[in-house]
Structures are given as C-alpha cells and as structure tokens.
Amino acid sequence: MPNPSTLNLSRVLRIVWINPGISRIEIAKKLNLDKSTITNIIARLMKQAYIVTMSEGEASPQGGRKPVGLAINTAFGVVLGMEITTDKVMVSGMNLQGHSLFMRSFLLQRENERLEQVFERALKDVRQDIEDTHMPLIGIGLGLSGIINPITGEIIQSIPLDIHQRYPLLERIRHLVDVPIFIDNDANCCCWEEMVCSGRDRYDNFLFVLAEDRFHSVSLESRRIGFAVGLGLVIHGEVLRGLDFSAGEFQSVLWKSGNTSQFSFTDDVMAEIEKYPDAINDTIQELAVNVAFLTNVMDVSRVVLGGGLEKYGDLPLQIFAQEIEKNWSYPQQGSCEICMVQNGEYAVAIGAAAMFLEKLFTVPRTSSDQENLKPDELTGFEILDSCKIER
C-alpha cells in the first residue's frame, strides 16, 4: 500500500489543482477525511509553498467565517514542454496551473544532429525565457513521433525520426538537467493538452487526431508528405498506450502497398499536394472515414482535430461530421462533439508540459522505495518534494 501520509498529500494537491478556489471544508468532503487531517495537510503544503490562499468565499446562511479558497502556487516553478519533429522544435513554458508563460520554435539543423543534441540546444535557446519568469525549472515533458516507451523513456521505433532500433533517449539526456523528464508519443501529448489546457470540459472518452504537415523523415533526401497522422485515444480518463505502446499508430484501411504516406494516394500527389485540386479534400475525407469507424465503435464523446487541419477552416469539421453520421447504423445518432484543437501548432509542446503536470498531480497507485527512484520515475507529491528549491 502507498504511504498514507504521502498518498493524502497527493490527493489534496490534485483536488486543489483541478478545483482552484476550493475550500478546506470542500476538500474534506470530497476526500472523506476529517477536518483536522486536512488542516494539517494544508499547513504543510502551504509551508512548502506548493499551495496558496485565494480570496474569501461566500459566508454560509448561518453566518460564521467565510471559507478561504485554495489554489496551486503558480509562482512555484516553470514546466517545459517540447516537441521535436522532422524539421523543427517547438517549446512551451507554463506554470503549475497550466497557463502559458512563453512559446518558441527553432528549425532543425538536419545535419545528422542527434536527438540529445537537439534537446540540449533547445534547452540553451530557452534558458533566457526561463530566467525571465524568475522561477526555477522543475520539470520537462517531451513529445515525439513514433512508438515510445514512456516508462523507460526509450524510442522503440520512429519512421519520422529515422530510428529503427531501440533508442534510449531518456538515458542520454537525463544528465543534461537536474529535473524530472517524461517522454511520450506526440499524439498522446495532445490528449493531455486537451484534458489540461483546452479550457473545455474534461471528457473521459475522446479521440485526438494529430495530422501534421511535415517531411516524411529527418533524412535530407526525404520528401514532404501532405499529412503525417497519429491518433491519441483516451478511455475512462486514461491515455491508451496499448500492449506494445503502439496504440494510435495510423495507416488508412485504404492504403496501397508501396506508398510512403499513410494514405491511398501516391507519393507524387502527397509530396506536392497543393498542385492537385481535390487532393486535400480527398485526404481529409479518407482520414475521416477511418476515424468515423473508430468514433462509433468506441462511442467517444469528442473528436479533436489538430496538427494543421485547423488551417482549412470549418471544412474538416464538416467532413468528419458527415462521415461519422454516415458510419452510424442506428436511426438515432449518438452524441459526439467534433472540434478543433485550442493551441494550434504548439499543441504537442503544450501537451508535453501538460503531461508533466498530470504526472505531478496524479495520485500514486502502488508503493515503491522512493529513496531508490530517479526523479523521472516519481509520481504525485514525490515529484514536488524532489525539487530541492530554497524559498
């Protein structure tokens, strides 16, 4: 069993994070803990500057003291989110409540630069941005295309990044910075962007369609393709990774053998898609046909489109809505919201930072020997407690 003290600290932190302005009394009710326990936990968290008080709330009809709202201390530190693609690096800095502090992008040098070198260069490039916040860096989330093992921080395989055997990325970058680093697939990161930073209701079951317009791979001889697609799936509030961490890897059911792209269209069309008047519409429709099948089979509440689809206005929304309705076999259509990503081209980077926040404010499920864990293996309160920041 988890340590009860640490477990309750994590539970309180998560409640306050999800419900800014919540009172001690409301926390006690939600967690079914007595008021004295909550008072002691809050006192400890406030002493360590993890949470702060907000303005007083409304007094009860019976009178008495007004409840004091609590919130995560947004001045505690900076969380960095980063996306490395085939041609650029996107970086986002945010505070602990998920509010953006800065965003930057850098072109990839594309001269056989190793991923760890790209990561180190990006860190140096945003050092001044971090210093300008007057807060310390406390953690990093990193999103990449391909099959990623988020437990070990390994890239199992990535066609876009030209990685065809296990690549121990976390092991190679851990020494570069003395904070926890979490790594995951880019489409999975977009799921956390939607859950943490979109401002929309947090649905337990939804699908994220990441369709990026980029080069096929980092190789200099690679050709541009119209859309590189990955899917992020959230089931019962959890990001689905699959048995071998390959959940969400996409290839159209109409794909034709020999194509470099994930679609039925030839490489010539996908390399210069703007030259073919119907190609963009046809590609979006083929993607929508695939997604419609999954949407109706899984009965998800929301489909979020991102990665570049937003630049085509309402067209993708209309096509997806039509295909989802067409695929539904019953007279009464199920309710599924179709919307665009909130944070545009920075969705993966912001989602990577949101992934760190989700890990930071999670409640540990199993016990472990905390003394032997590396910073990137911690969860919940232990992550904050590992940040040896003098106040």
C-alpha positions as CSV (number, residue, x, y, z in Angstrom):
1,M,0.0,0.0,0.0
2,P,1.2,3.6,-0.6
3,N,2.4,5.6,2.3
4,P,-0.9,7.1,3.8
5,S,0.7,10.5,4.5
6,T,2.2,10.8,1.0
7,L,-1.0,9.5,-0.6
8,N,-3.2,12.1,1.1
9,L,-0.8,14.9,0.2
10,S,-1.1,13.8,-3.4
11,R,-4.9,13.6,-3.2
12,V,-5.2,17.1,-1.7
13,L,-2.8,18.5,-4.3
14,R,-4.9,17.0,-7.2
15,I,-8.2,18.2,-5.7
16,V,-6.8,21.8,-5.4
17,W,-5.2,21.6,-8.9
18,I,-8.5,20.6,-10.6
19,N,-10.7,22.9,-8.5
20,P,-8.9,26.3,-8.0
21,G,-10.5,28.2,-5.2
22,I,-11.8,25.1,-3.3
23,S,-12.1,25.4,0.5
24,R,-10.7,23.2,3.2
25,I,-14.3,22.1,4.1
26,E,-15.0,21.1,0.5
27,I,-11.7,19.1,0.3
28,A,-12.6,17.2,3.4
29,K,-16.0,16.3,2.0
30,K,-14.6,15.2,-1.4
31,L,-11.8,13.1,0.1
32,N,-13.8,11.8,3.1
33,L,-11.2,13.0,5.5
34,D,-11.7,14.7,8.9
35,K,-11.1,18.5,9.1
36,S,-8.1,18.2,11.4
37,T,-6.3,15.9,8.9
38,I,-7.0,18.4,6.0
39,T,-5.9,21.3,8.2
40,N,-2.5,19.6,8.9
41,I,-2.0,18.7,5.2
42,I,-2.8,22.2,4.0
43,A,-0.5,23.7,6.6
44,R,2.4,21.5,5.4
45,L,1.7,22.3,1.7
46,M,1.5,26.0,2.4
47,K,4.7,26.0,4.4
48,Q,6.4,24.4,1.4
49,A,4.8,26.9,-0.9
50,Y,3.0,24.3,-3.0
51,I,-0.4,26.0,-2.5
52,V,-1.6,29.5,-1.6
53,T,-4.8,31.1,-0.4
54,M,-7.2,32.9,-2.7
55,S,-9.9,35.5,-1.9
56,E,-12.5,34.6,0.7
57,G,-15.7,32.9,-0.5
58,E,-19.4,33.5,0.5
59,A,-20.4,33.0,4.1
60,S,-22.9,30.3,4.8
61,P,-26.6,31.2,5.5
62,Q,-25.9,30.5,9.2
63,G,-23.1,33.1,9.2
64,G,-19.6,32.4,10.6
65,R,-16.3,32.7,8.9
66,K,-16.2,32.8,5.1
67,P,-14.4,29.8,3.6
68,V,-10.9,30.6,2.2
69,G,-10.2,29.3,-1.3
70,L,-7.0,27.4,-2.0
71,A,-5.0,27.2,-5.3
72,I,-1.8,25.8,-6.6
73,N,1.1,28.3,-6.3
74,T,1.6,29.4,-9.9
75,A,4.8,31.1,-8.9
76,F,6.4,27.8,-7.7
77,G,8.2,27.0,-10.9
78,V,8.2,26.5,-14.7
79,V,7.3,23.3,-16.6
80,L,8.8,23.0,-20.0
81,G,7.1,21.2,-22.9
82,M,8.9,20.3,-26.1
83,E,8.1,18.7,-29.4
84,I,10.9,17.5,-31.8
85,T,9.6,16.9,-35.4
86,T,11.3,16.2,-38.6
87,D,12.1,19.8,-39.3
88,K,11.7,21.9,-36.2
89,V,11.5,22.1,-32.4
90,M,8.5,23.6,-30.6
91,V,8.9,24.7,-26.9
92,S,6.3,25.9,-24.4
93,G,6.8,27.1,-20.9
94,M,3.9,27.1,-18.4
95,N,3.2,27.4,-14.7
96,L,1.7,24.7,-12.5
97,Q,-1.8,25.7,-13.2
98,G,-1.2,25.1,-17.0
99,H,-1.1,28.8,-18.0
100,S,1.3,29.6,-20.8
101,L,4.4,31.7,-20.0
102,F,6.3,31.6,-23.3
103,M,6.4,29.7,-26.6
104,R,9.3,29.4,-29.0
105,S,10.2,27.4,-32.2
106,F,13.5,26.5,-33.8
107,L,14.4,25.0,-37.1
108,L,16.1,21.6,-37.0
109,Q,19.7,21.8,-38.4
110,R,19.0,18.4,-40.2
111,E,22.8,17.7,-40.4
112,N,22.8,14.3,-38.7
113,E,22.1,16.1,-35.4
114,R,21.3,13.5,-32.7
115,L,18.2,13.9,-30.7
116,E,20.1,14.5,-27.5
117,Q,21.9,17.3,-29.2
118,V,18.7,18.8,-30.5
119,F,17.3,18.6,-26.9
120,E,20.4,20.3,-25.4
121,R,20.4,23.1,-28.0
122,A,16.7,23.8,-27.4
123,L,17.3,24.0,-23.6
124,K,20.0,26.5,-24.2
125,D,17.8,28.5,-26.5
126,V,15.1,28.9,-24.0
127,R,17.3,29.5,-21.0
128,Q,16.7,33.2,-21.0
129,D,12.9,32.7,-21.3
130,I,13.0,30.6,-18.2
131,E,15.2,33.2,-16.4
132,D,12.7,35.9,-17.3
133,T,9.9,34.2,-15.4
134,H,12.0,34.5,-12.2
135,M,11.0,30.9,-11.4
136,P,13.1,27.7,-11.4
137,L,12.6,25.0,-13.9
138,I,11.0,22.0,-12.2
139,G,10.3,19.5,-15.0
140,I,10.2,18.7,-18.7
141,G,7.8,16.9,-20.9
142,L,8.9,15.7,-24.4
143,G,6.7,14.6,-27.3
144,L,8.0,12.7,-30.3
145,S,6.6,10.9,-33.3
146,G,6.8,7.1,-33.2
147,I,6.4,4.2,-30.8
148,I,7.6,5.5,-27.4
149,N,8.0,3.5,-24.1
150,P,7.1,6.3,-21.6
151,I,8.2,4.0,-18.7
152,T,11.8,3.7,-19.8
153,G,12.0,6.8,-22.0
154,E,13.0,4.8,-25.0
155,I,12.1,5.3,-28.6
156,I,11.2,1.8,-29.8
157,Q,10.8,2.9,-33.4
158,S,10.2,6.1,-35.3
159,I,10.0,6.3,-39.0
160,P,9.8,10.1,-39.0
161,L,13.0,10.4,-36.8
162,D,14.8,7.6,-38.8
163,I,15.0,5.4,-35.7
164,H,14.6,1.7,-36.4
165,Q,16.0,0.1,-33.2
166,R,15.6,1.0,-29.5
167,Y,17.0,4.4,-28.8
168,P,17.5,5.2,-25.0
169,L,16.7,8.9,-25.3
170,L,16.0,9.5,-21.6
171,E,19.2,7.8,-20.6
172,R,21.1,10.1,-23.0
173,I,19.5,13.4,-21.9
174,R,18.9,12.8,-18.1
175,H,22.3,14.2,-17.2
176,L,21.7,17.5,-19.1
177,V,19.3,18.9,-16.5
178,D,18.6,18.2,-12.8
179,V,14.8,17.9,-13.1
180,P,12.4,15.0,-13.9
181,I,11.8,14.4,-17.6
182,F,8.9,12.5,-19.1
183,I,8.7,11.3,-22.7
184,D,5.7,10.1,-24.8
185,N,4.3,9.9,-28.3
186,D,3.2,13.3,-29.8
187,A,-0.5,12.3,-30.3
188,N,-0.6,11.1,-26.7
189,C,0.7,14.5,-25.6
190,C,-2.1,16.1,-27.5
191,C,-4.6,14.2,-25.3
192,W,-3.1,15.9,-22.2
193,E,-3.3,19.3,-24.0
194,E,-7.0,18.7,-24.4
195,M,-7.6,17.5,-20.9
196,V,-5.4,20.1,-19.0
197,C,-5.1,23.2,-21.2
198,S,-8.0,23.4,-23.6
199,G,-10.4,25.0,-21.2
200,R,-13.1,22.6,-22.3
201,D,-15.0,20.1,-20.1
202,R,-12.7,17.2,-19.4
203,Y,-14.3,14.1,-21.1
204,D,-13.3,10.6,-20.1
205,N,-13.6,9.2,-23.6
206,F,-12.3,11.1,-26.6
207,L,-10.1,10.8,-29.7
208,F,-7.4,13.2,-30.8
209,V,-6.5,13.3,-34.5
210,L,-3.0,14.8,-35.0
211,A,-2.4,15.4,-38.7
212,E,0.8,17.3,-39.2
213,D,2.1,18.7,-42.5
214,R,5.8,17.8,-42.5
215,F,8.6,15.9,-44.1
216,H,8.4,12.1,-44.1
217,S,11.6,11.8,-42.1
218,V,14.6,13.8,-40.9
219,S,16.7,12.4,-43.7
220,L,17.8,15.1,-46.1
221,E,16.6,13.1,-49.1
222,S,13.1,12.6,-47.7
223,R,10.1,14.1,-49.5
224,R,7.4,16.1,-47.9
225,I,4.1,14.3,-47.4
226,G,0.7,16.0,-47.0
227,F,-0.3,14.7,-43.7
228,A,1.5,12.6,-41.1
229,V,-1.2,11.2,-38.8
230,G,-1.2,9.9,-35.3
231,L,-4.2,9.2,-33.1
232,G,-4.4,9.8,-29.3
233,L,-7.1,7.8,-27.5
234,V,-8.5,8.5,-24.0
235,I,-10.6,5.8,-22.4
236,H,-12.1,6.2,-18.9
237,G,-9.8,9.2,-18.4
238,E,-6.6,7.3,-19.2
239,V,-4.4,7.7,-22.3
240,L,-4.5,4.4,-24.1
241,R,-0.9,3.2,-25.0
242,G,-1.5,-0.4,-25.9
243,L,0.4,-3.6,-25.0
244,D,3.5,-2.5,-27.0
245,F,2.9,1.3,-26.7
246,S,1.8,1.4,-30.4
247,A,-1.9,2.4,-29.8
248,G,-2.8,5.2,-32.1
249,E,-0.3,4.4,-34.9
250,F,-2.3,5.1,-38.0
251,Q,-2.4,3.6,-41.5
252,S,-5.5,4.0,-43.6
253,V,-7.5,0.9,-44.4
254,L,-7.4,2.1,-48.0
255,W,-3.6,2.4,-48.0
256,K,-1.9,0.9,-51.1
257,S,1.3,-1.1,-50.9
258,G,4.4,0.9,-51.9
259,N,3.1,4.2,-50.7
260,T,5.4,6.1,-48.3
261,S,2.4,8.0,-47.0
262,Q,-0.3,6.6,-44.7
263,F,-3.0,7.0,-47.3
264,S,-4.1,5.6,-50.6
265,F,-2.7,8.4,-52.7
266,T,0.6,8.1,-54.5
267,D,3.8,9.7,-53.1
268,D,3.9,12.1,-56.1
269,V,0.5,13.5,-55.0
270,M,1.4,13.7,-51.3
271,A,4.7,15.4,-52.0
272,E,3.1,18.3,-53.7
273,I,-0.5,18.1,-52.6
274,E,-1.3,21.7,-53.4
275,K,-0.9,21.0,-57.1
276,Y,-3.8,18.6,-57.1
277,P,-7.1,20.5,-56.6
278,D,-9.1,17.7,-55.0
279,A,-6.2,16.0,-53.1
280,I,-6.5,17.9,-49.8
281,N,-10.3,17.3,-49.6
282,D,-9.9,13.7,-50.6
283,T,-7.2,13.1,-48.0
284,I,-9.2,14.7,-45.2
285,Q,-12.2,12.6,-46.2
286,E,-10.1,9.4,-46.3
287,L,-8.9,10.3,-42.8
288,A,-12.4,11.0,-41.6
289,V,-13.7,7.6,-42.9
290,N,-11.1,5.8,-40.8
291,V,-11.8,8.0,-37.7
292,A,-15.6,7.7,-38.1
293,F,-15.3,3.9,-37.7
294,L,-13.3,4.2,-34.5
295,T,-15.5,7.0,-33.2
296,N,-18.7,5.0,-33.5
297,V,-17.2,1.6,-32.4
298,M,-15.7,3.2,-29.2
299,D,-18.7,5.6,-28.6
300,V,-16.4,8.5,-27.7
301,S,-17.8,11.9,-26.6
302,R,-15.4,14.1,-28.5
303,V,-13.1,14.1,-31.6
304,V,-10.4,16.8,-31.6
305,L,-8.7,17.7,-34.8
306,G,-5.2,19.3,-34.8
307,G,-1.7,19.4,-36.2
308,G,-2.6,21.6,-39.1
309,L,-6.2,20.7,-40.0
310,E,-7.3,23.9,-38.4
311,K,-5.8,25.9,-41.3
312,Y,-8.5,24.5,-43.6
313,G,-11.3,26.3,-41.6
314,D,-14.6,24.5,-41.0
315,L,-14.0,22.1,-43.9
316,P,-12.5,19.3,-41.8
317,L,-15.2,19.7,-39.1
318,Q,-17.9,19.3,-41.8
319,I,-16.3,16.3,-43.4
320,F,-15.7,14.5,-40.1
321,A,-19.3,15.2,-39.0
322,Q,-20.7,13.8,-42.3
323,E,-18.6,10.6,-42.2
324,I,-19.3,9.9,-38.5
325,E,-23.0,10.3,-39.2
326,K,-22.8,8.2,-42.4
327,N,-21.0,5.4,-40.5
328,W,-23.6,5.2,-37.7
329,S,-26.1,2.4,-38.2
330,Y,-28.9,3.3,-35.9
331,P,-31.7,5.9,-36.6
332,Q,-30.8,7.9,-33.5
333,Q,-27.3,9.3,-34.0
334,G,-25.0,9.2,-30.9
335,S,-23.8,12.5,-29.4
336,C,-20.2,13.3,-30.4
337,E,-18.7,16.7,-30.3
338,I,-16.2,17.5,-33.1
339,C,-13.9,20.4,-32.5
340,M,-10.5,21.9,-33.4
341,V,-7.5,21.9,-31.1
342,Q,-7.2,25.0,-28.9
343,N,-3.5,25.6,-29.1
344,G,-2.7,25.1,-32.8
345,E,0.8,24.2,-33.8
346,Y,2.0,24.3,-30.2
347,A,-0.5,21.5,-29.2
348,V,2.2,18.8,-28.8
349,A,4.6,21.0,-26.9
350,I,1.9,22.4,-24.6
351,G,0.6,18.8,-24.3
352,A,4.0,17.6,-23.3
353,A,4.1,20.1,-20.5
354,A,0.6,19.2,-19.5
355,M,1.7,15.5,-19.4
356,F,4.2,16.5,-16.8
357,L,1.5,18.4,-14.8
358,E,-0.8,15.4,-15.0
359,K,2.0,13.2,-13.6
360,L,2.8,15.8,-11.0
361,F,-0.8,15.9,-9.7
362,T,-1.6,12.3,-10.0
363,V,-2.3,10.0,-7.0
364,P,0.2,7.2,-6.7
365,R,-1.4,3.7,-7.1
366,T,1.4,1.5,-5.8
367,S,4.0,1.7,-3.2
368,S,7.7,1.8,-4.0
369,D,11.1,2.5,-2.4
370,Q,11.2,6.3,-3.0
371,E,14.8,6.5,-2.0
372,N,15.9,4.4,-5.0
373,L,13.7,6.1,-7.6
374,K,15.2,8.5,-10.1
375,P,13.4,11.9,-10.5
376,D,11.7,10.9,-13.7
377,E,10.2,7.8,-12.0
378,L,8.4,9.7,-9.3
379,T,4.7,10.5,-9.2
380,G,2.5,12.9,-7.3
381,F,3.8,14.7,-4.3
382,E,7.2,13.0,-4.5
383,I,7.9,14.9,-7.7
384,L,7.4,18.3,-5.9
385,D,9.3,17.0,-2.9
386,S,12.2,16.1,-5.1
387,C,12.5,19.7,-6.3
388,K,15.0,20.9,-3.8
389,I,14.2,24.6,-4.2
390,E,15.1,27.0,-1.5
391,R,12.3,29.5,-0.7
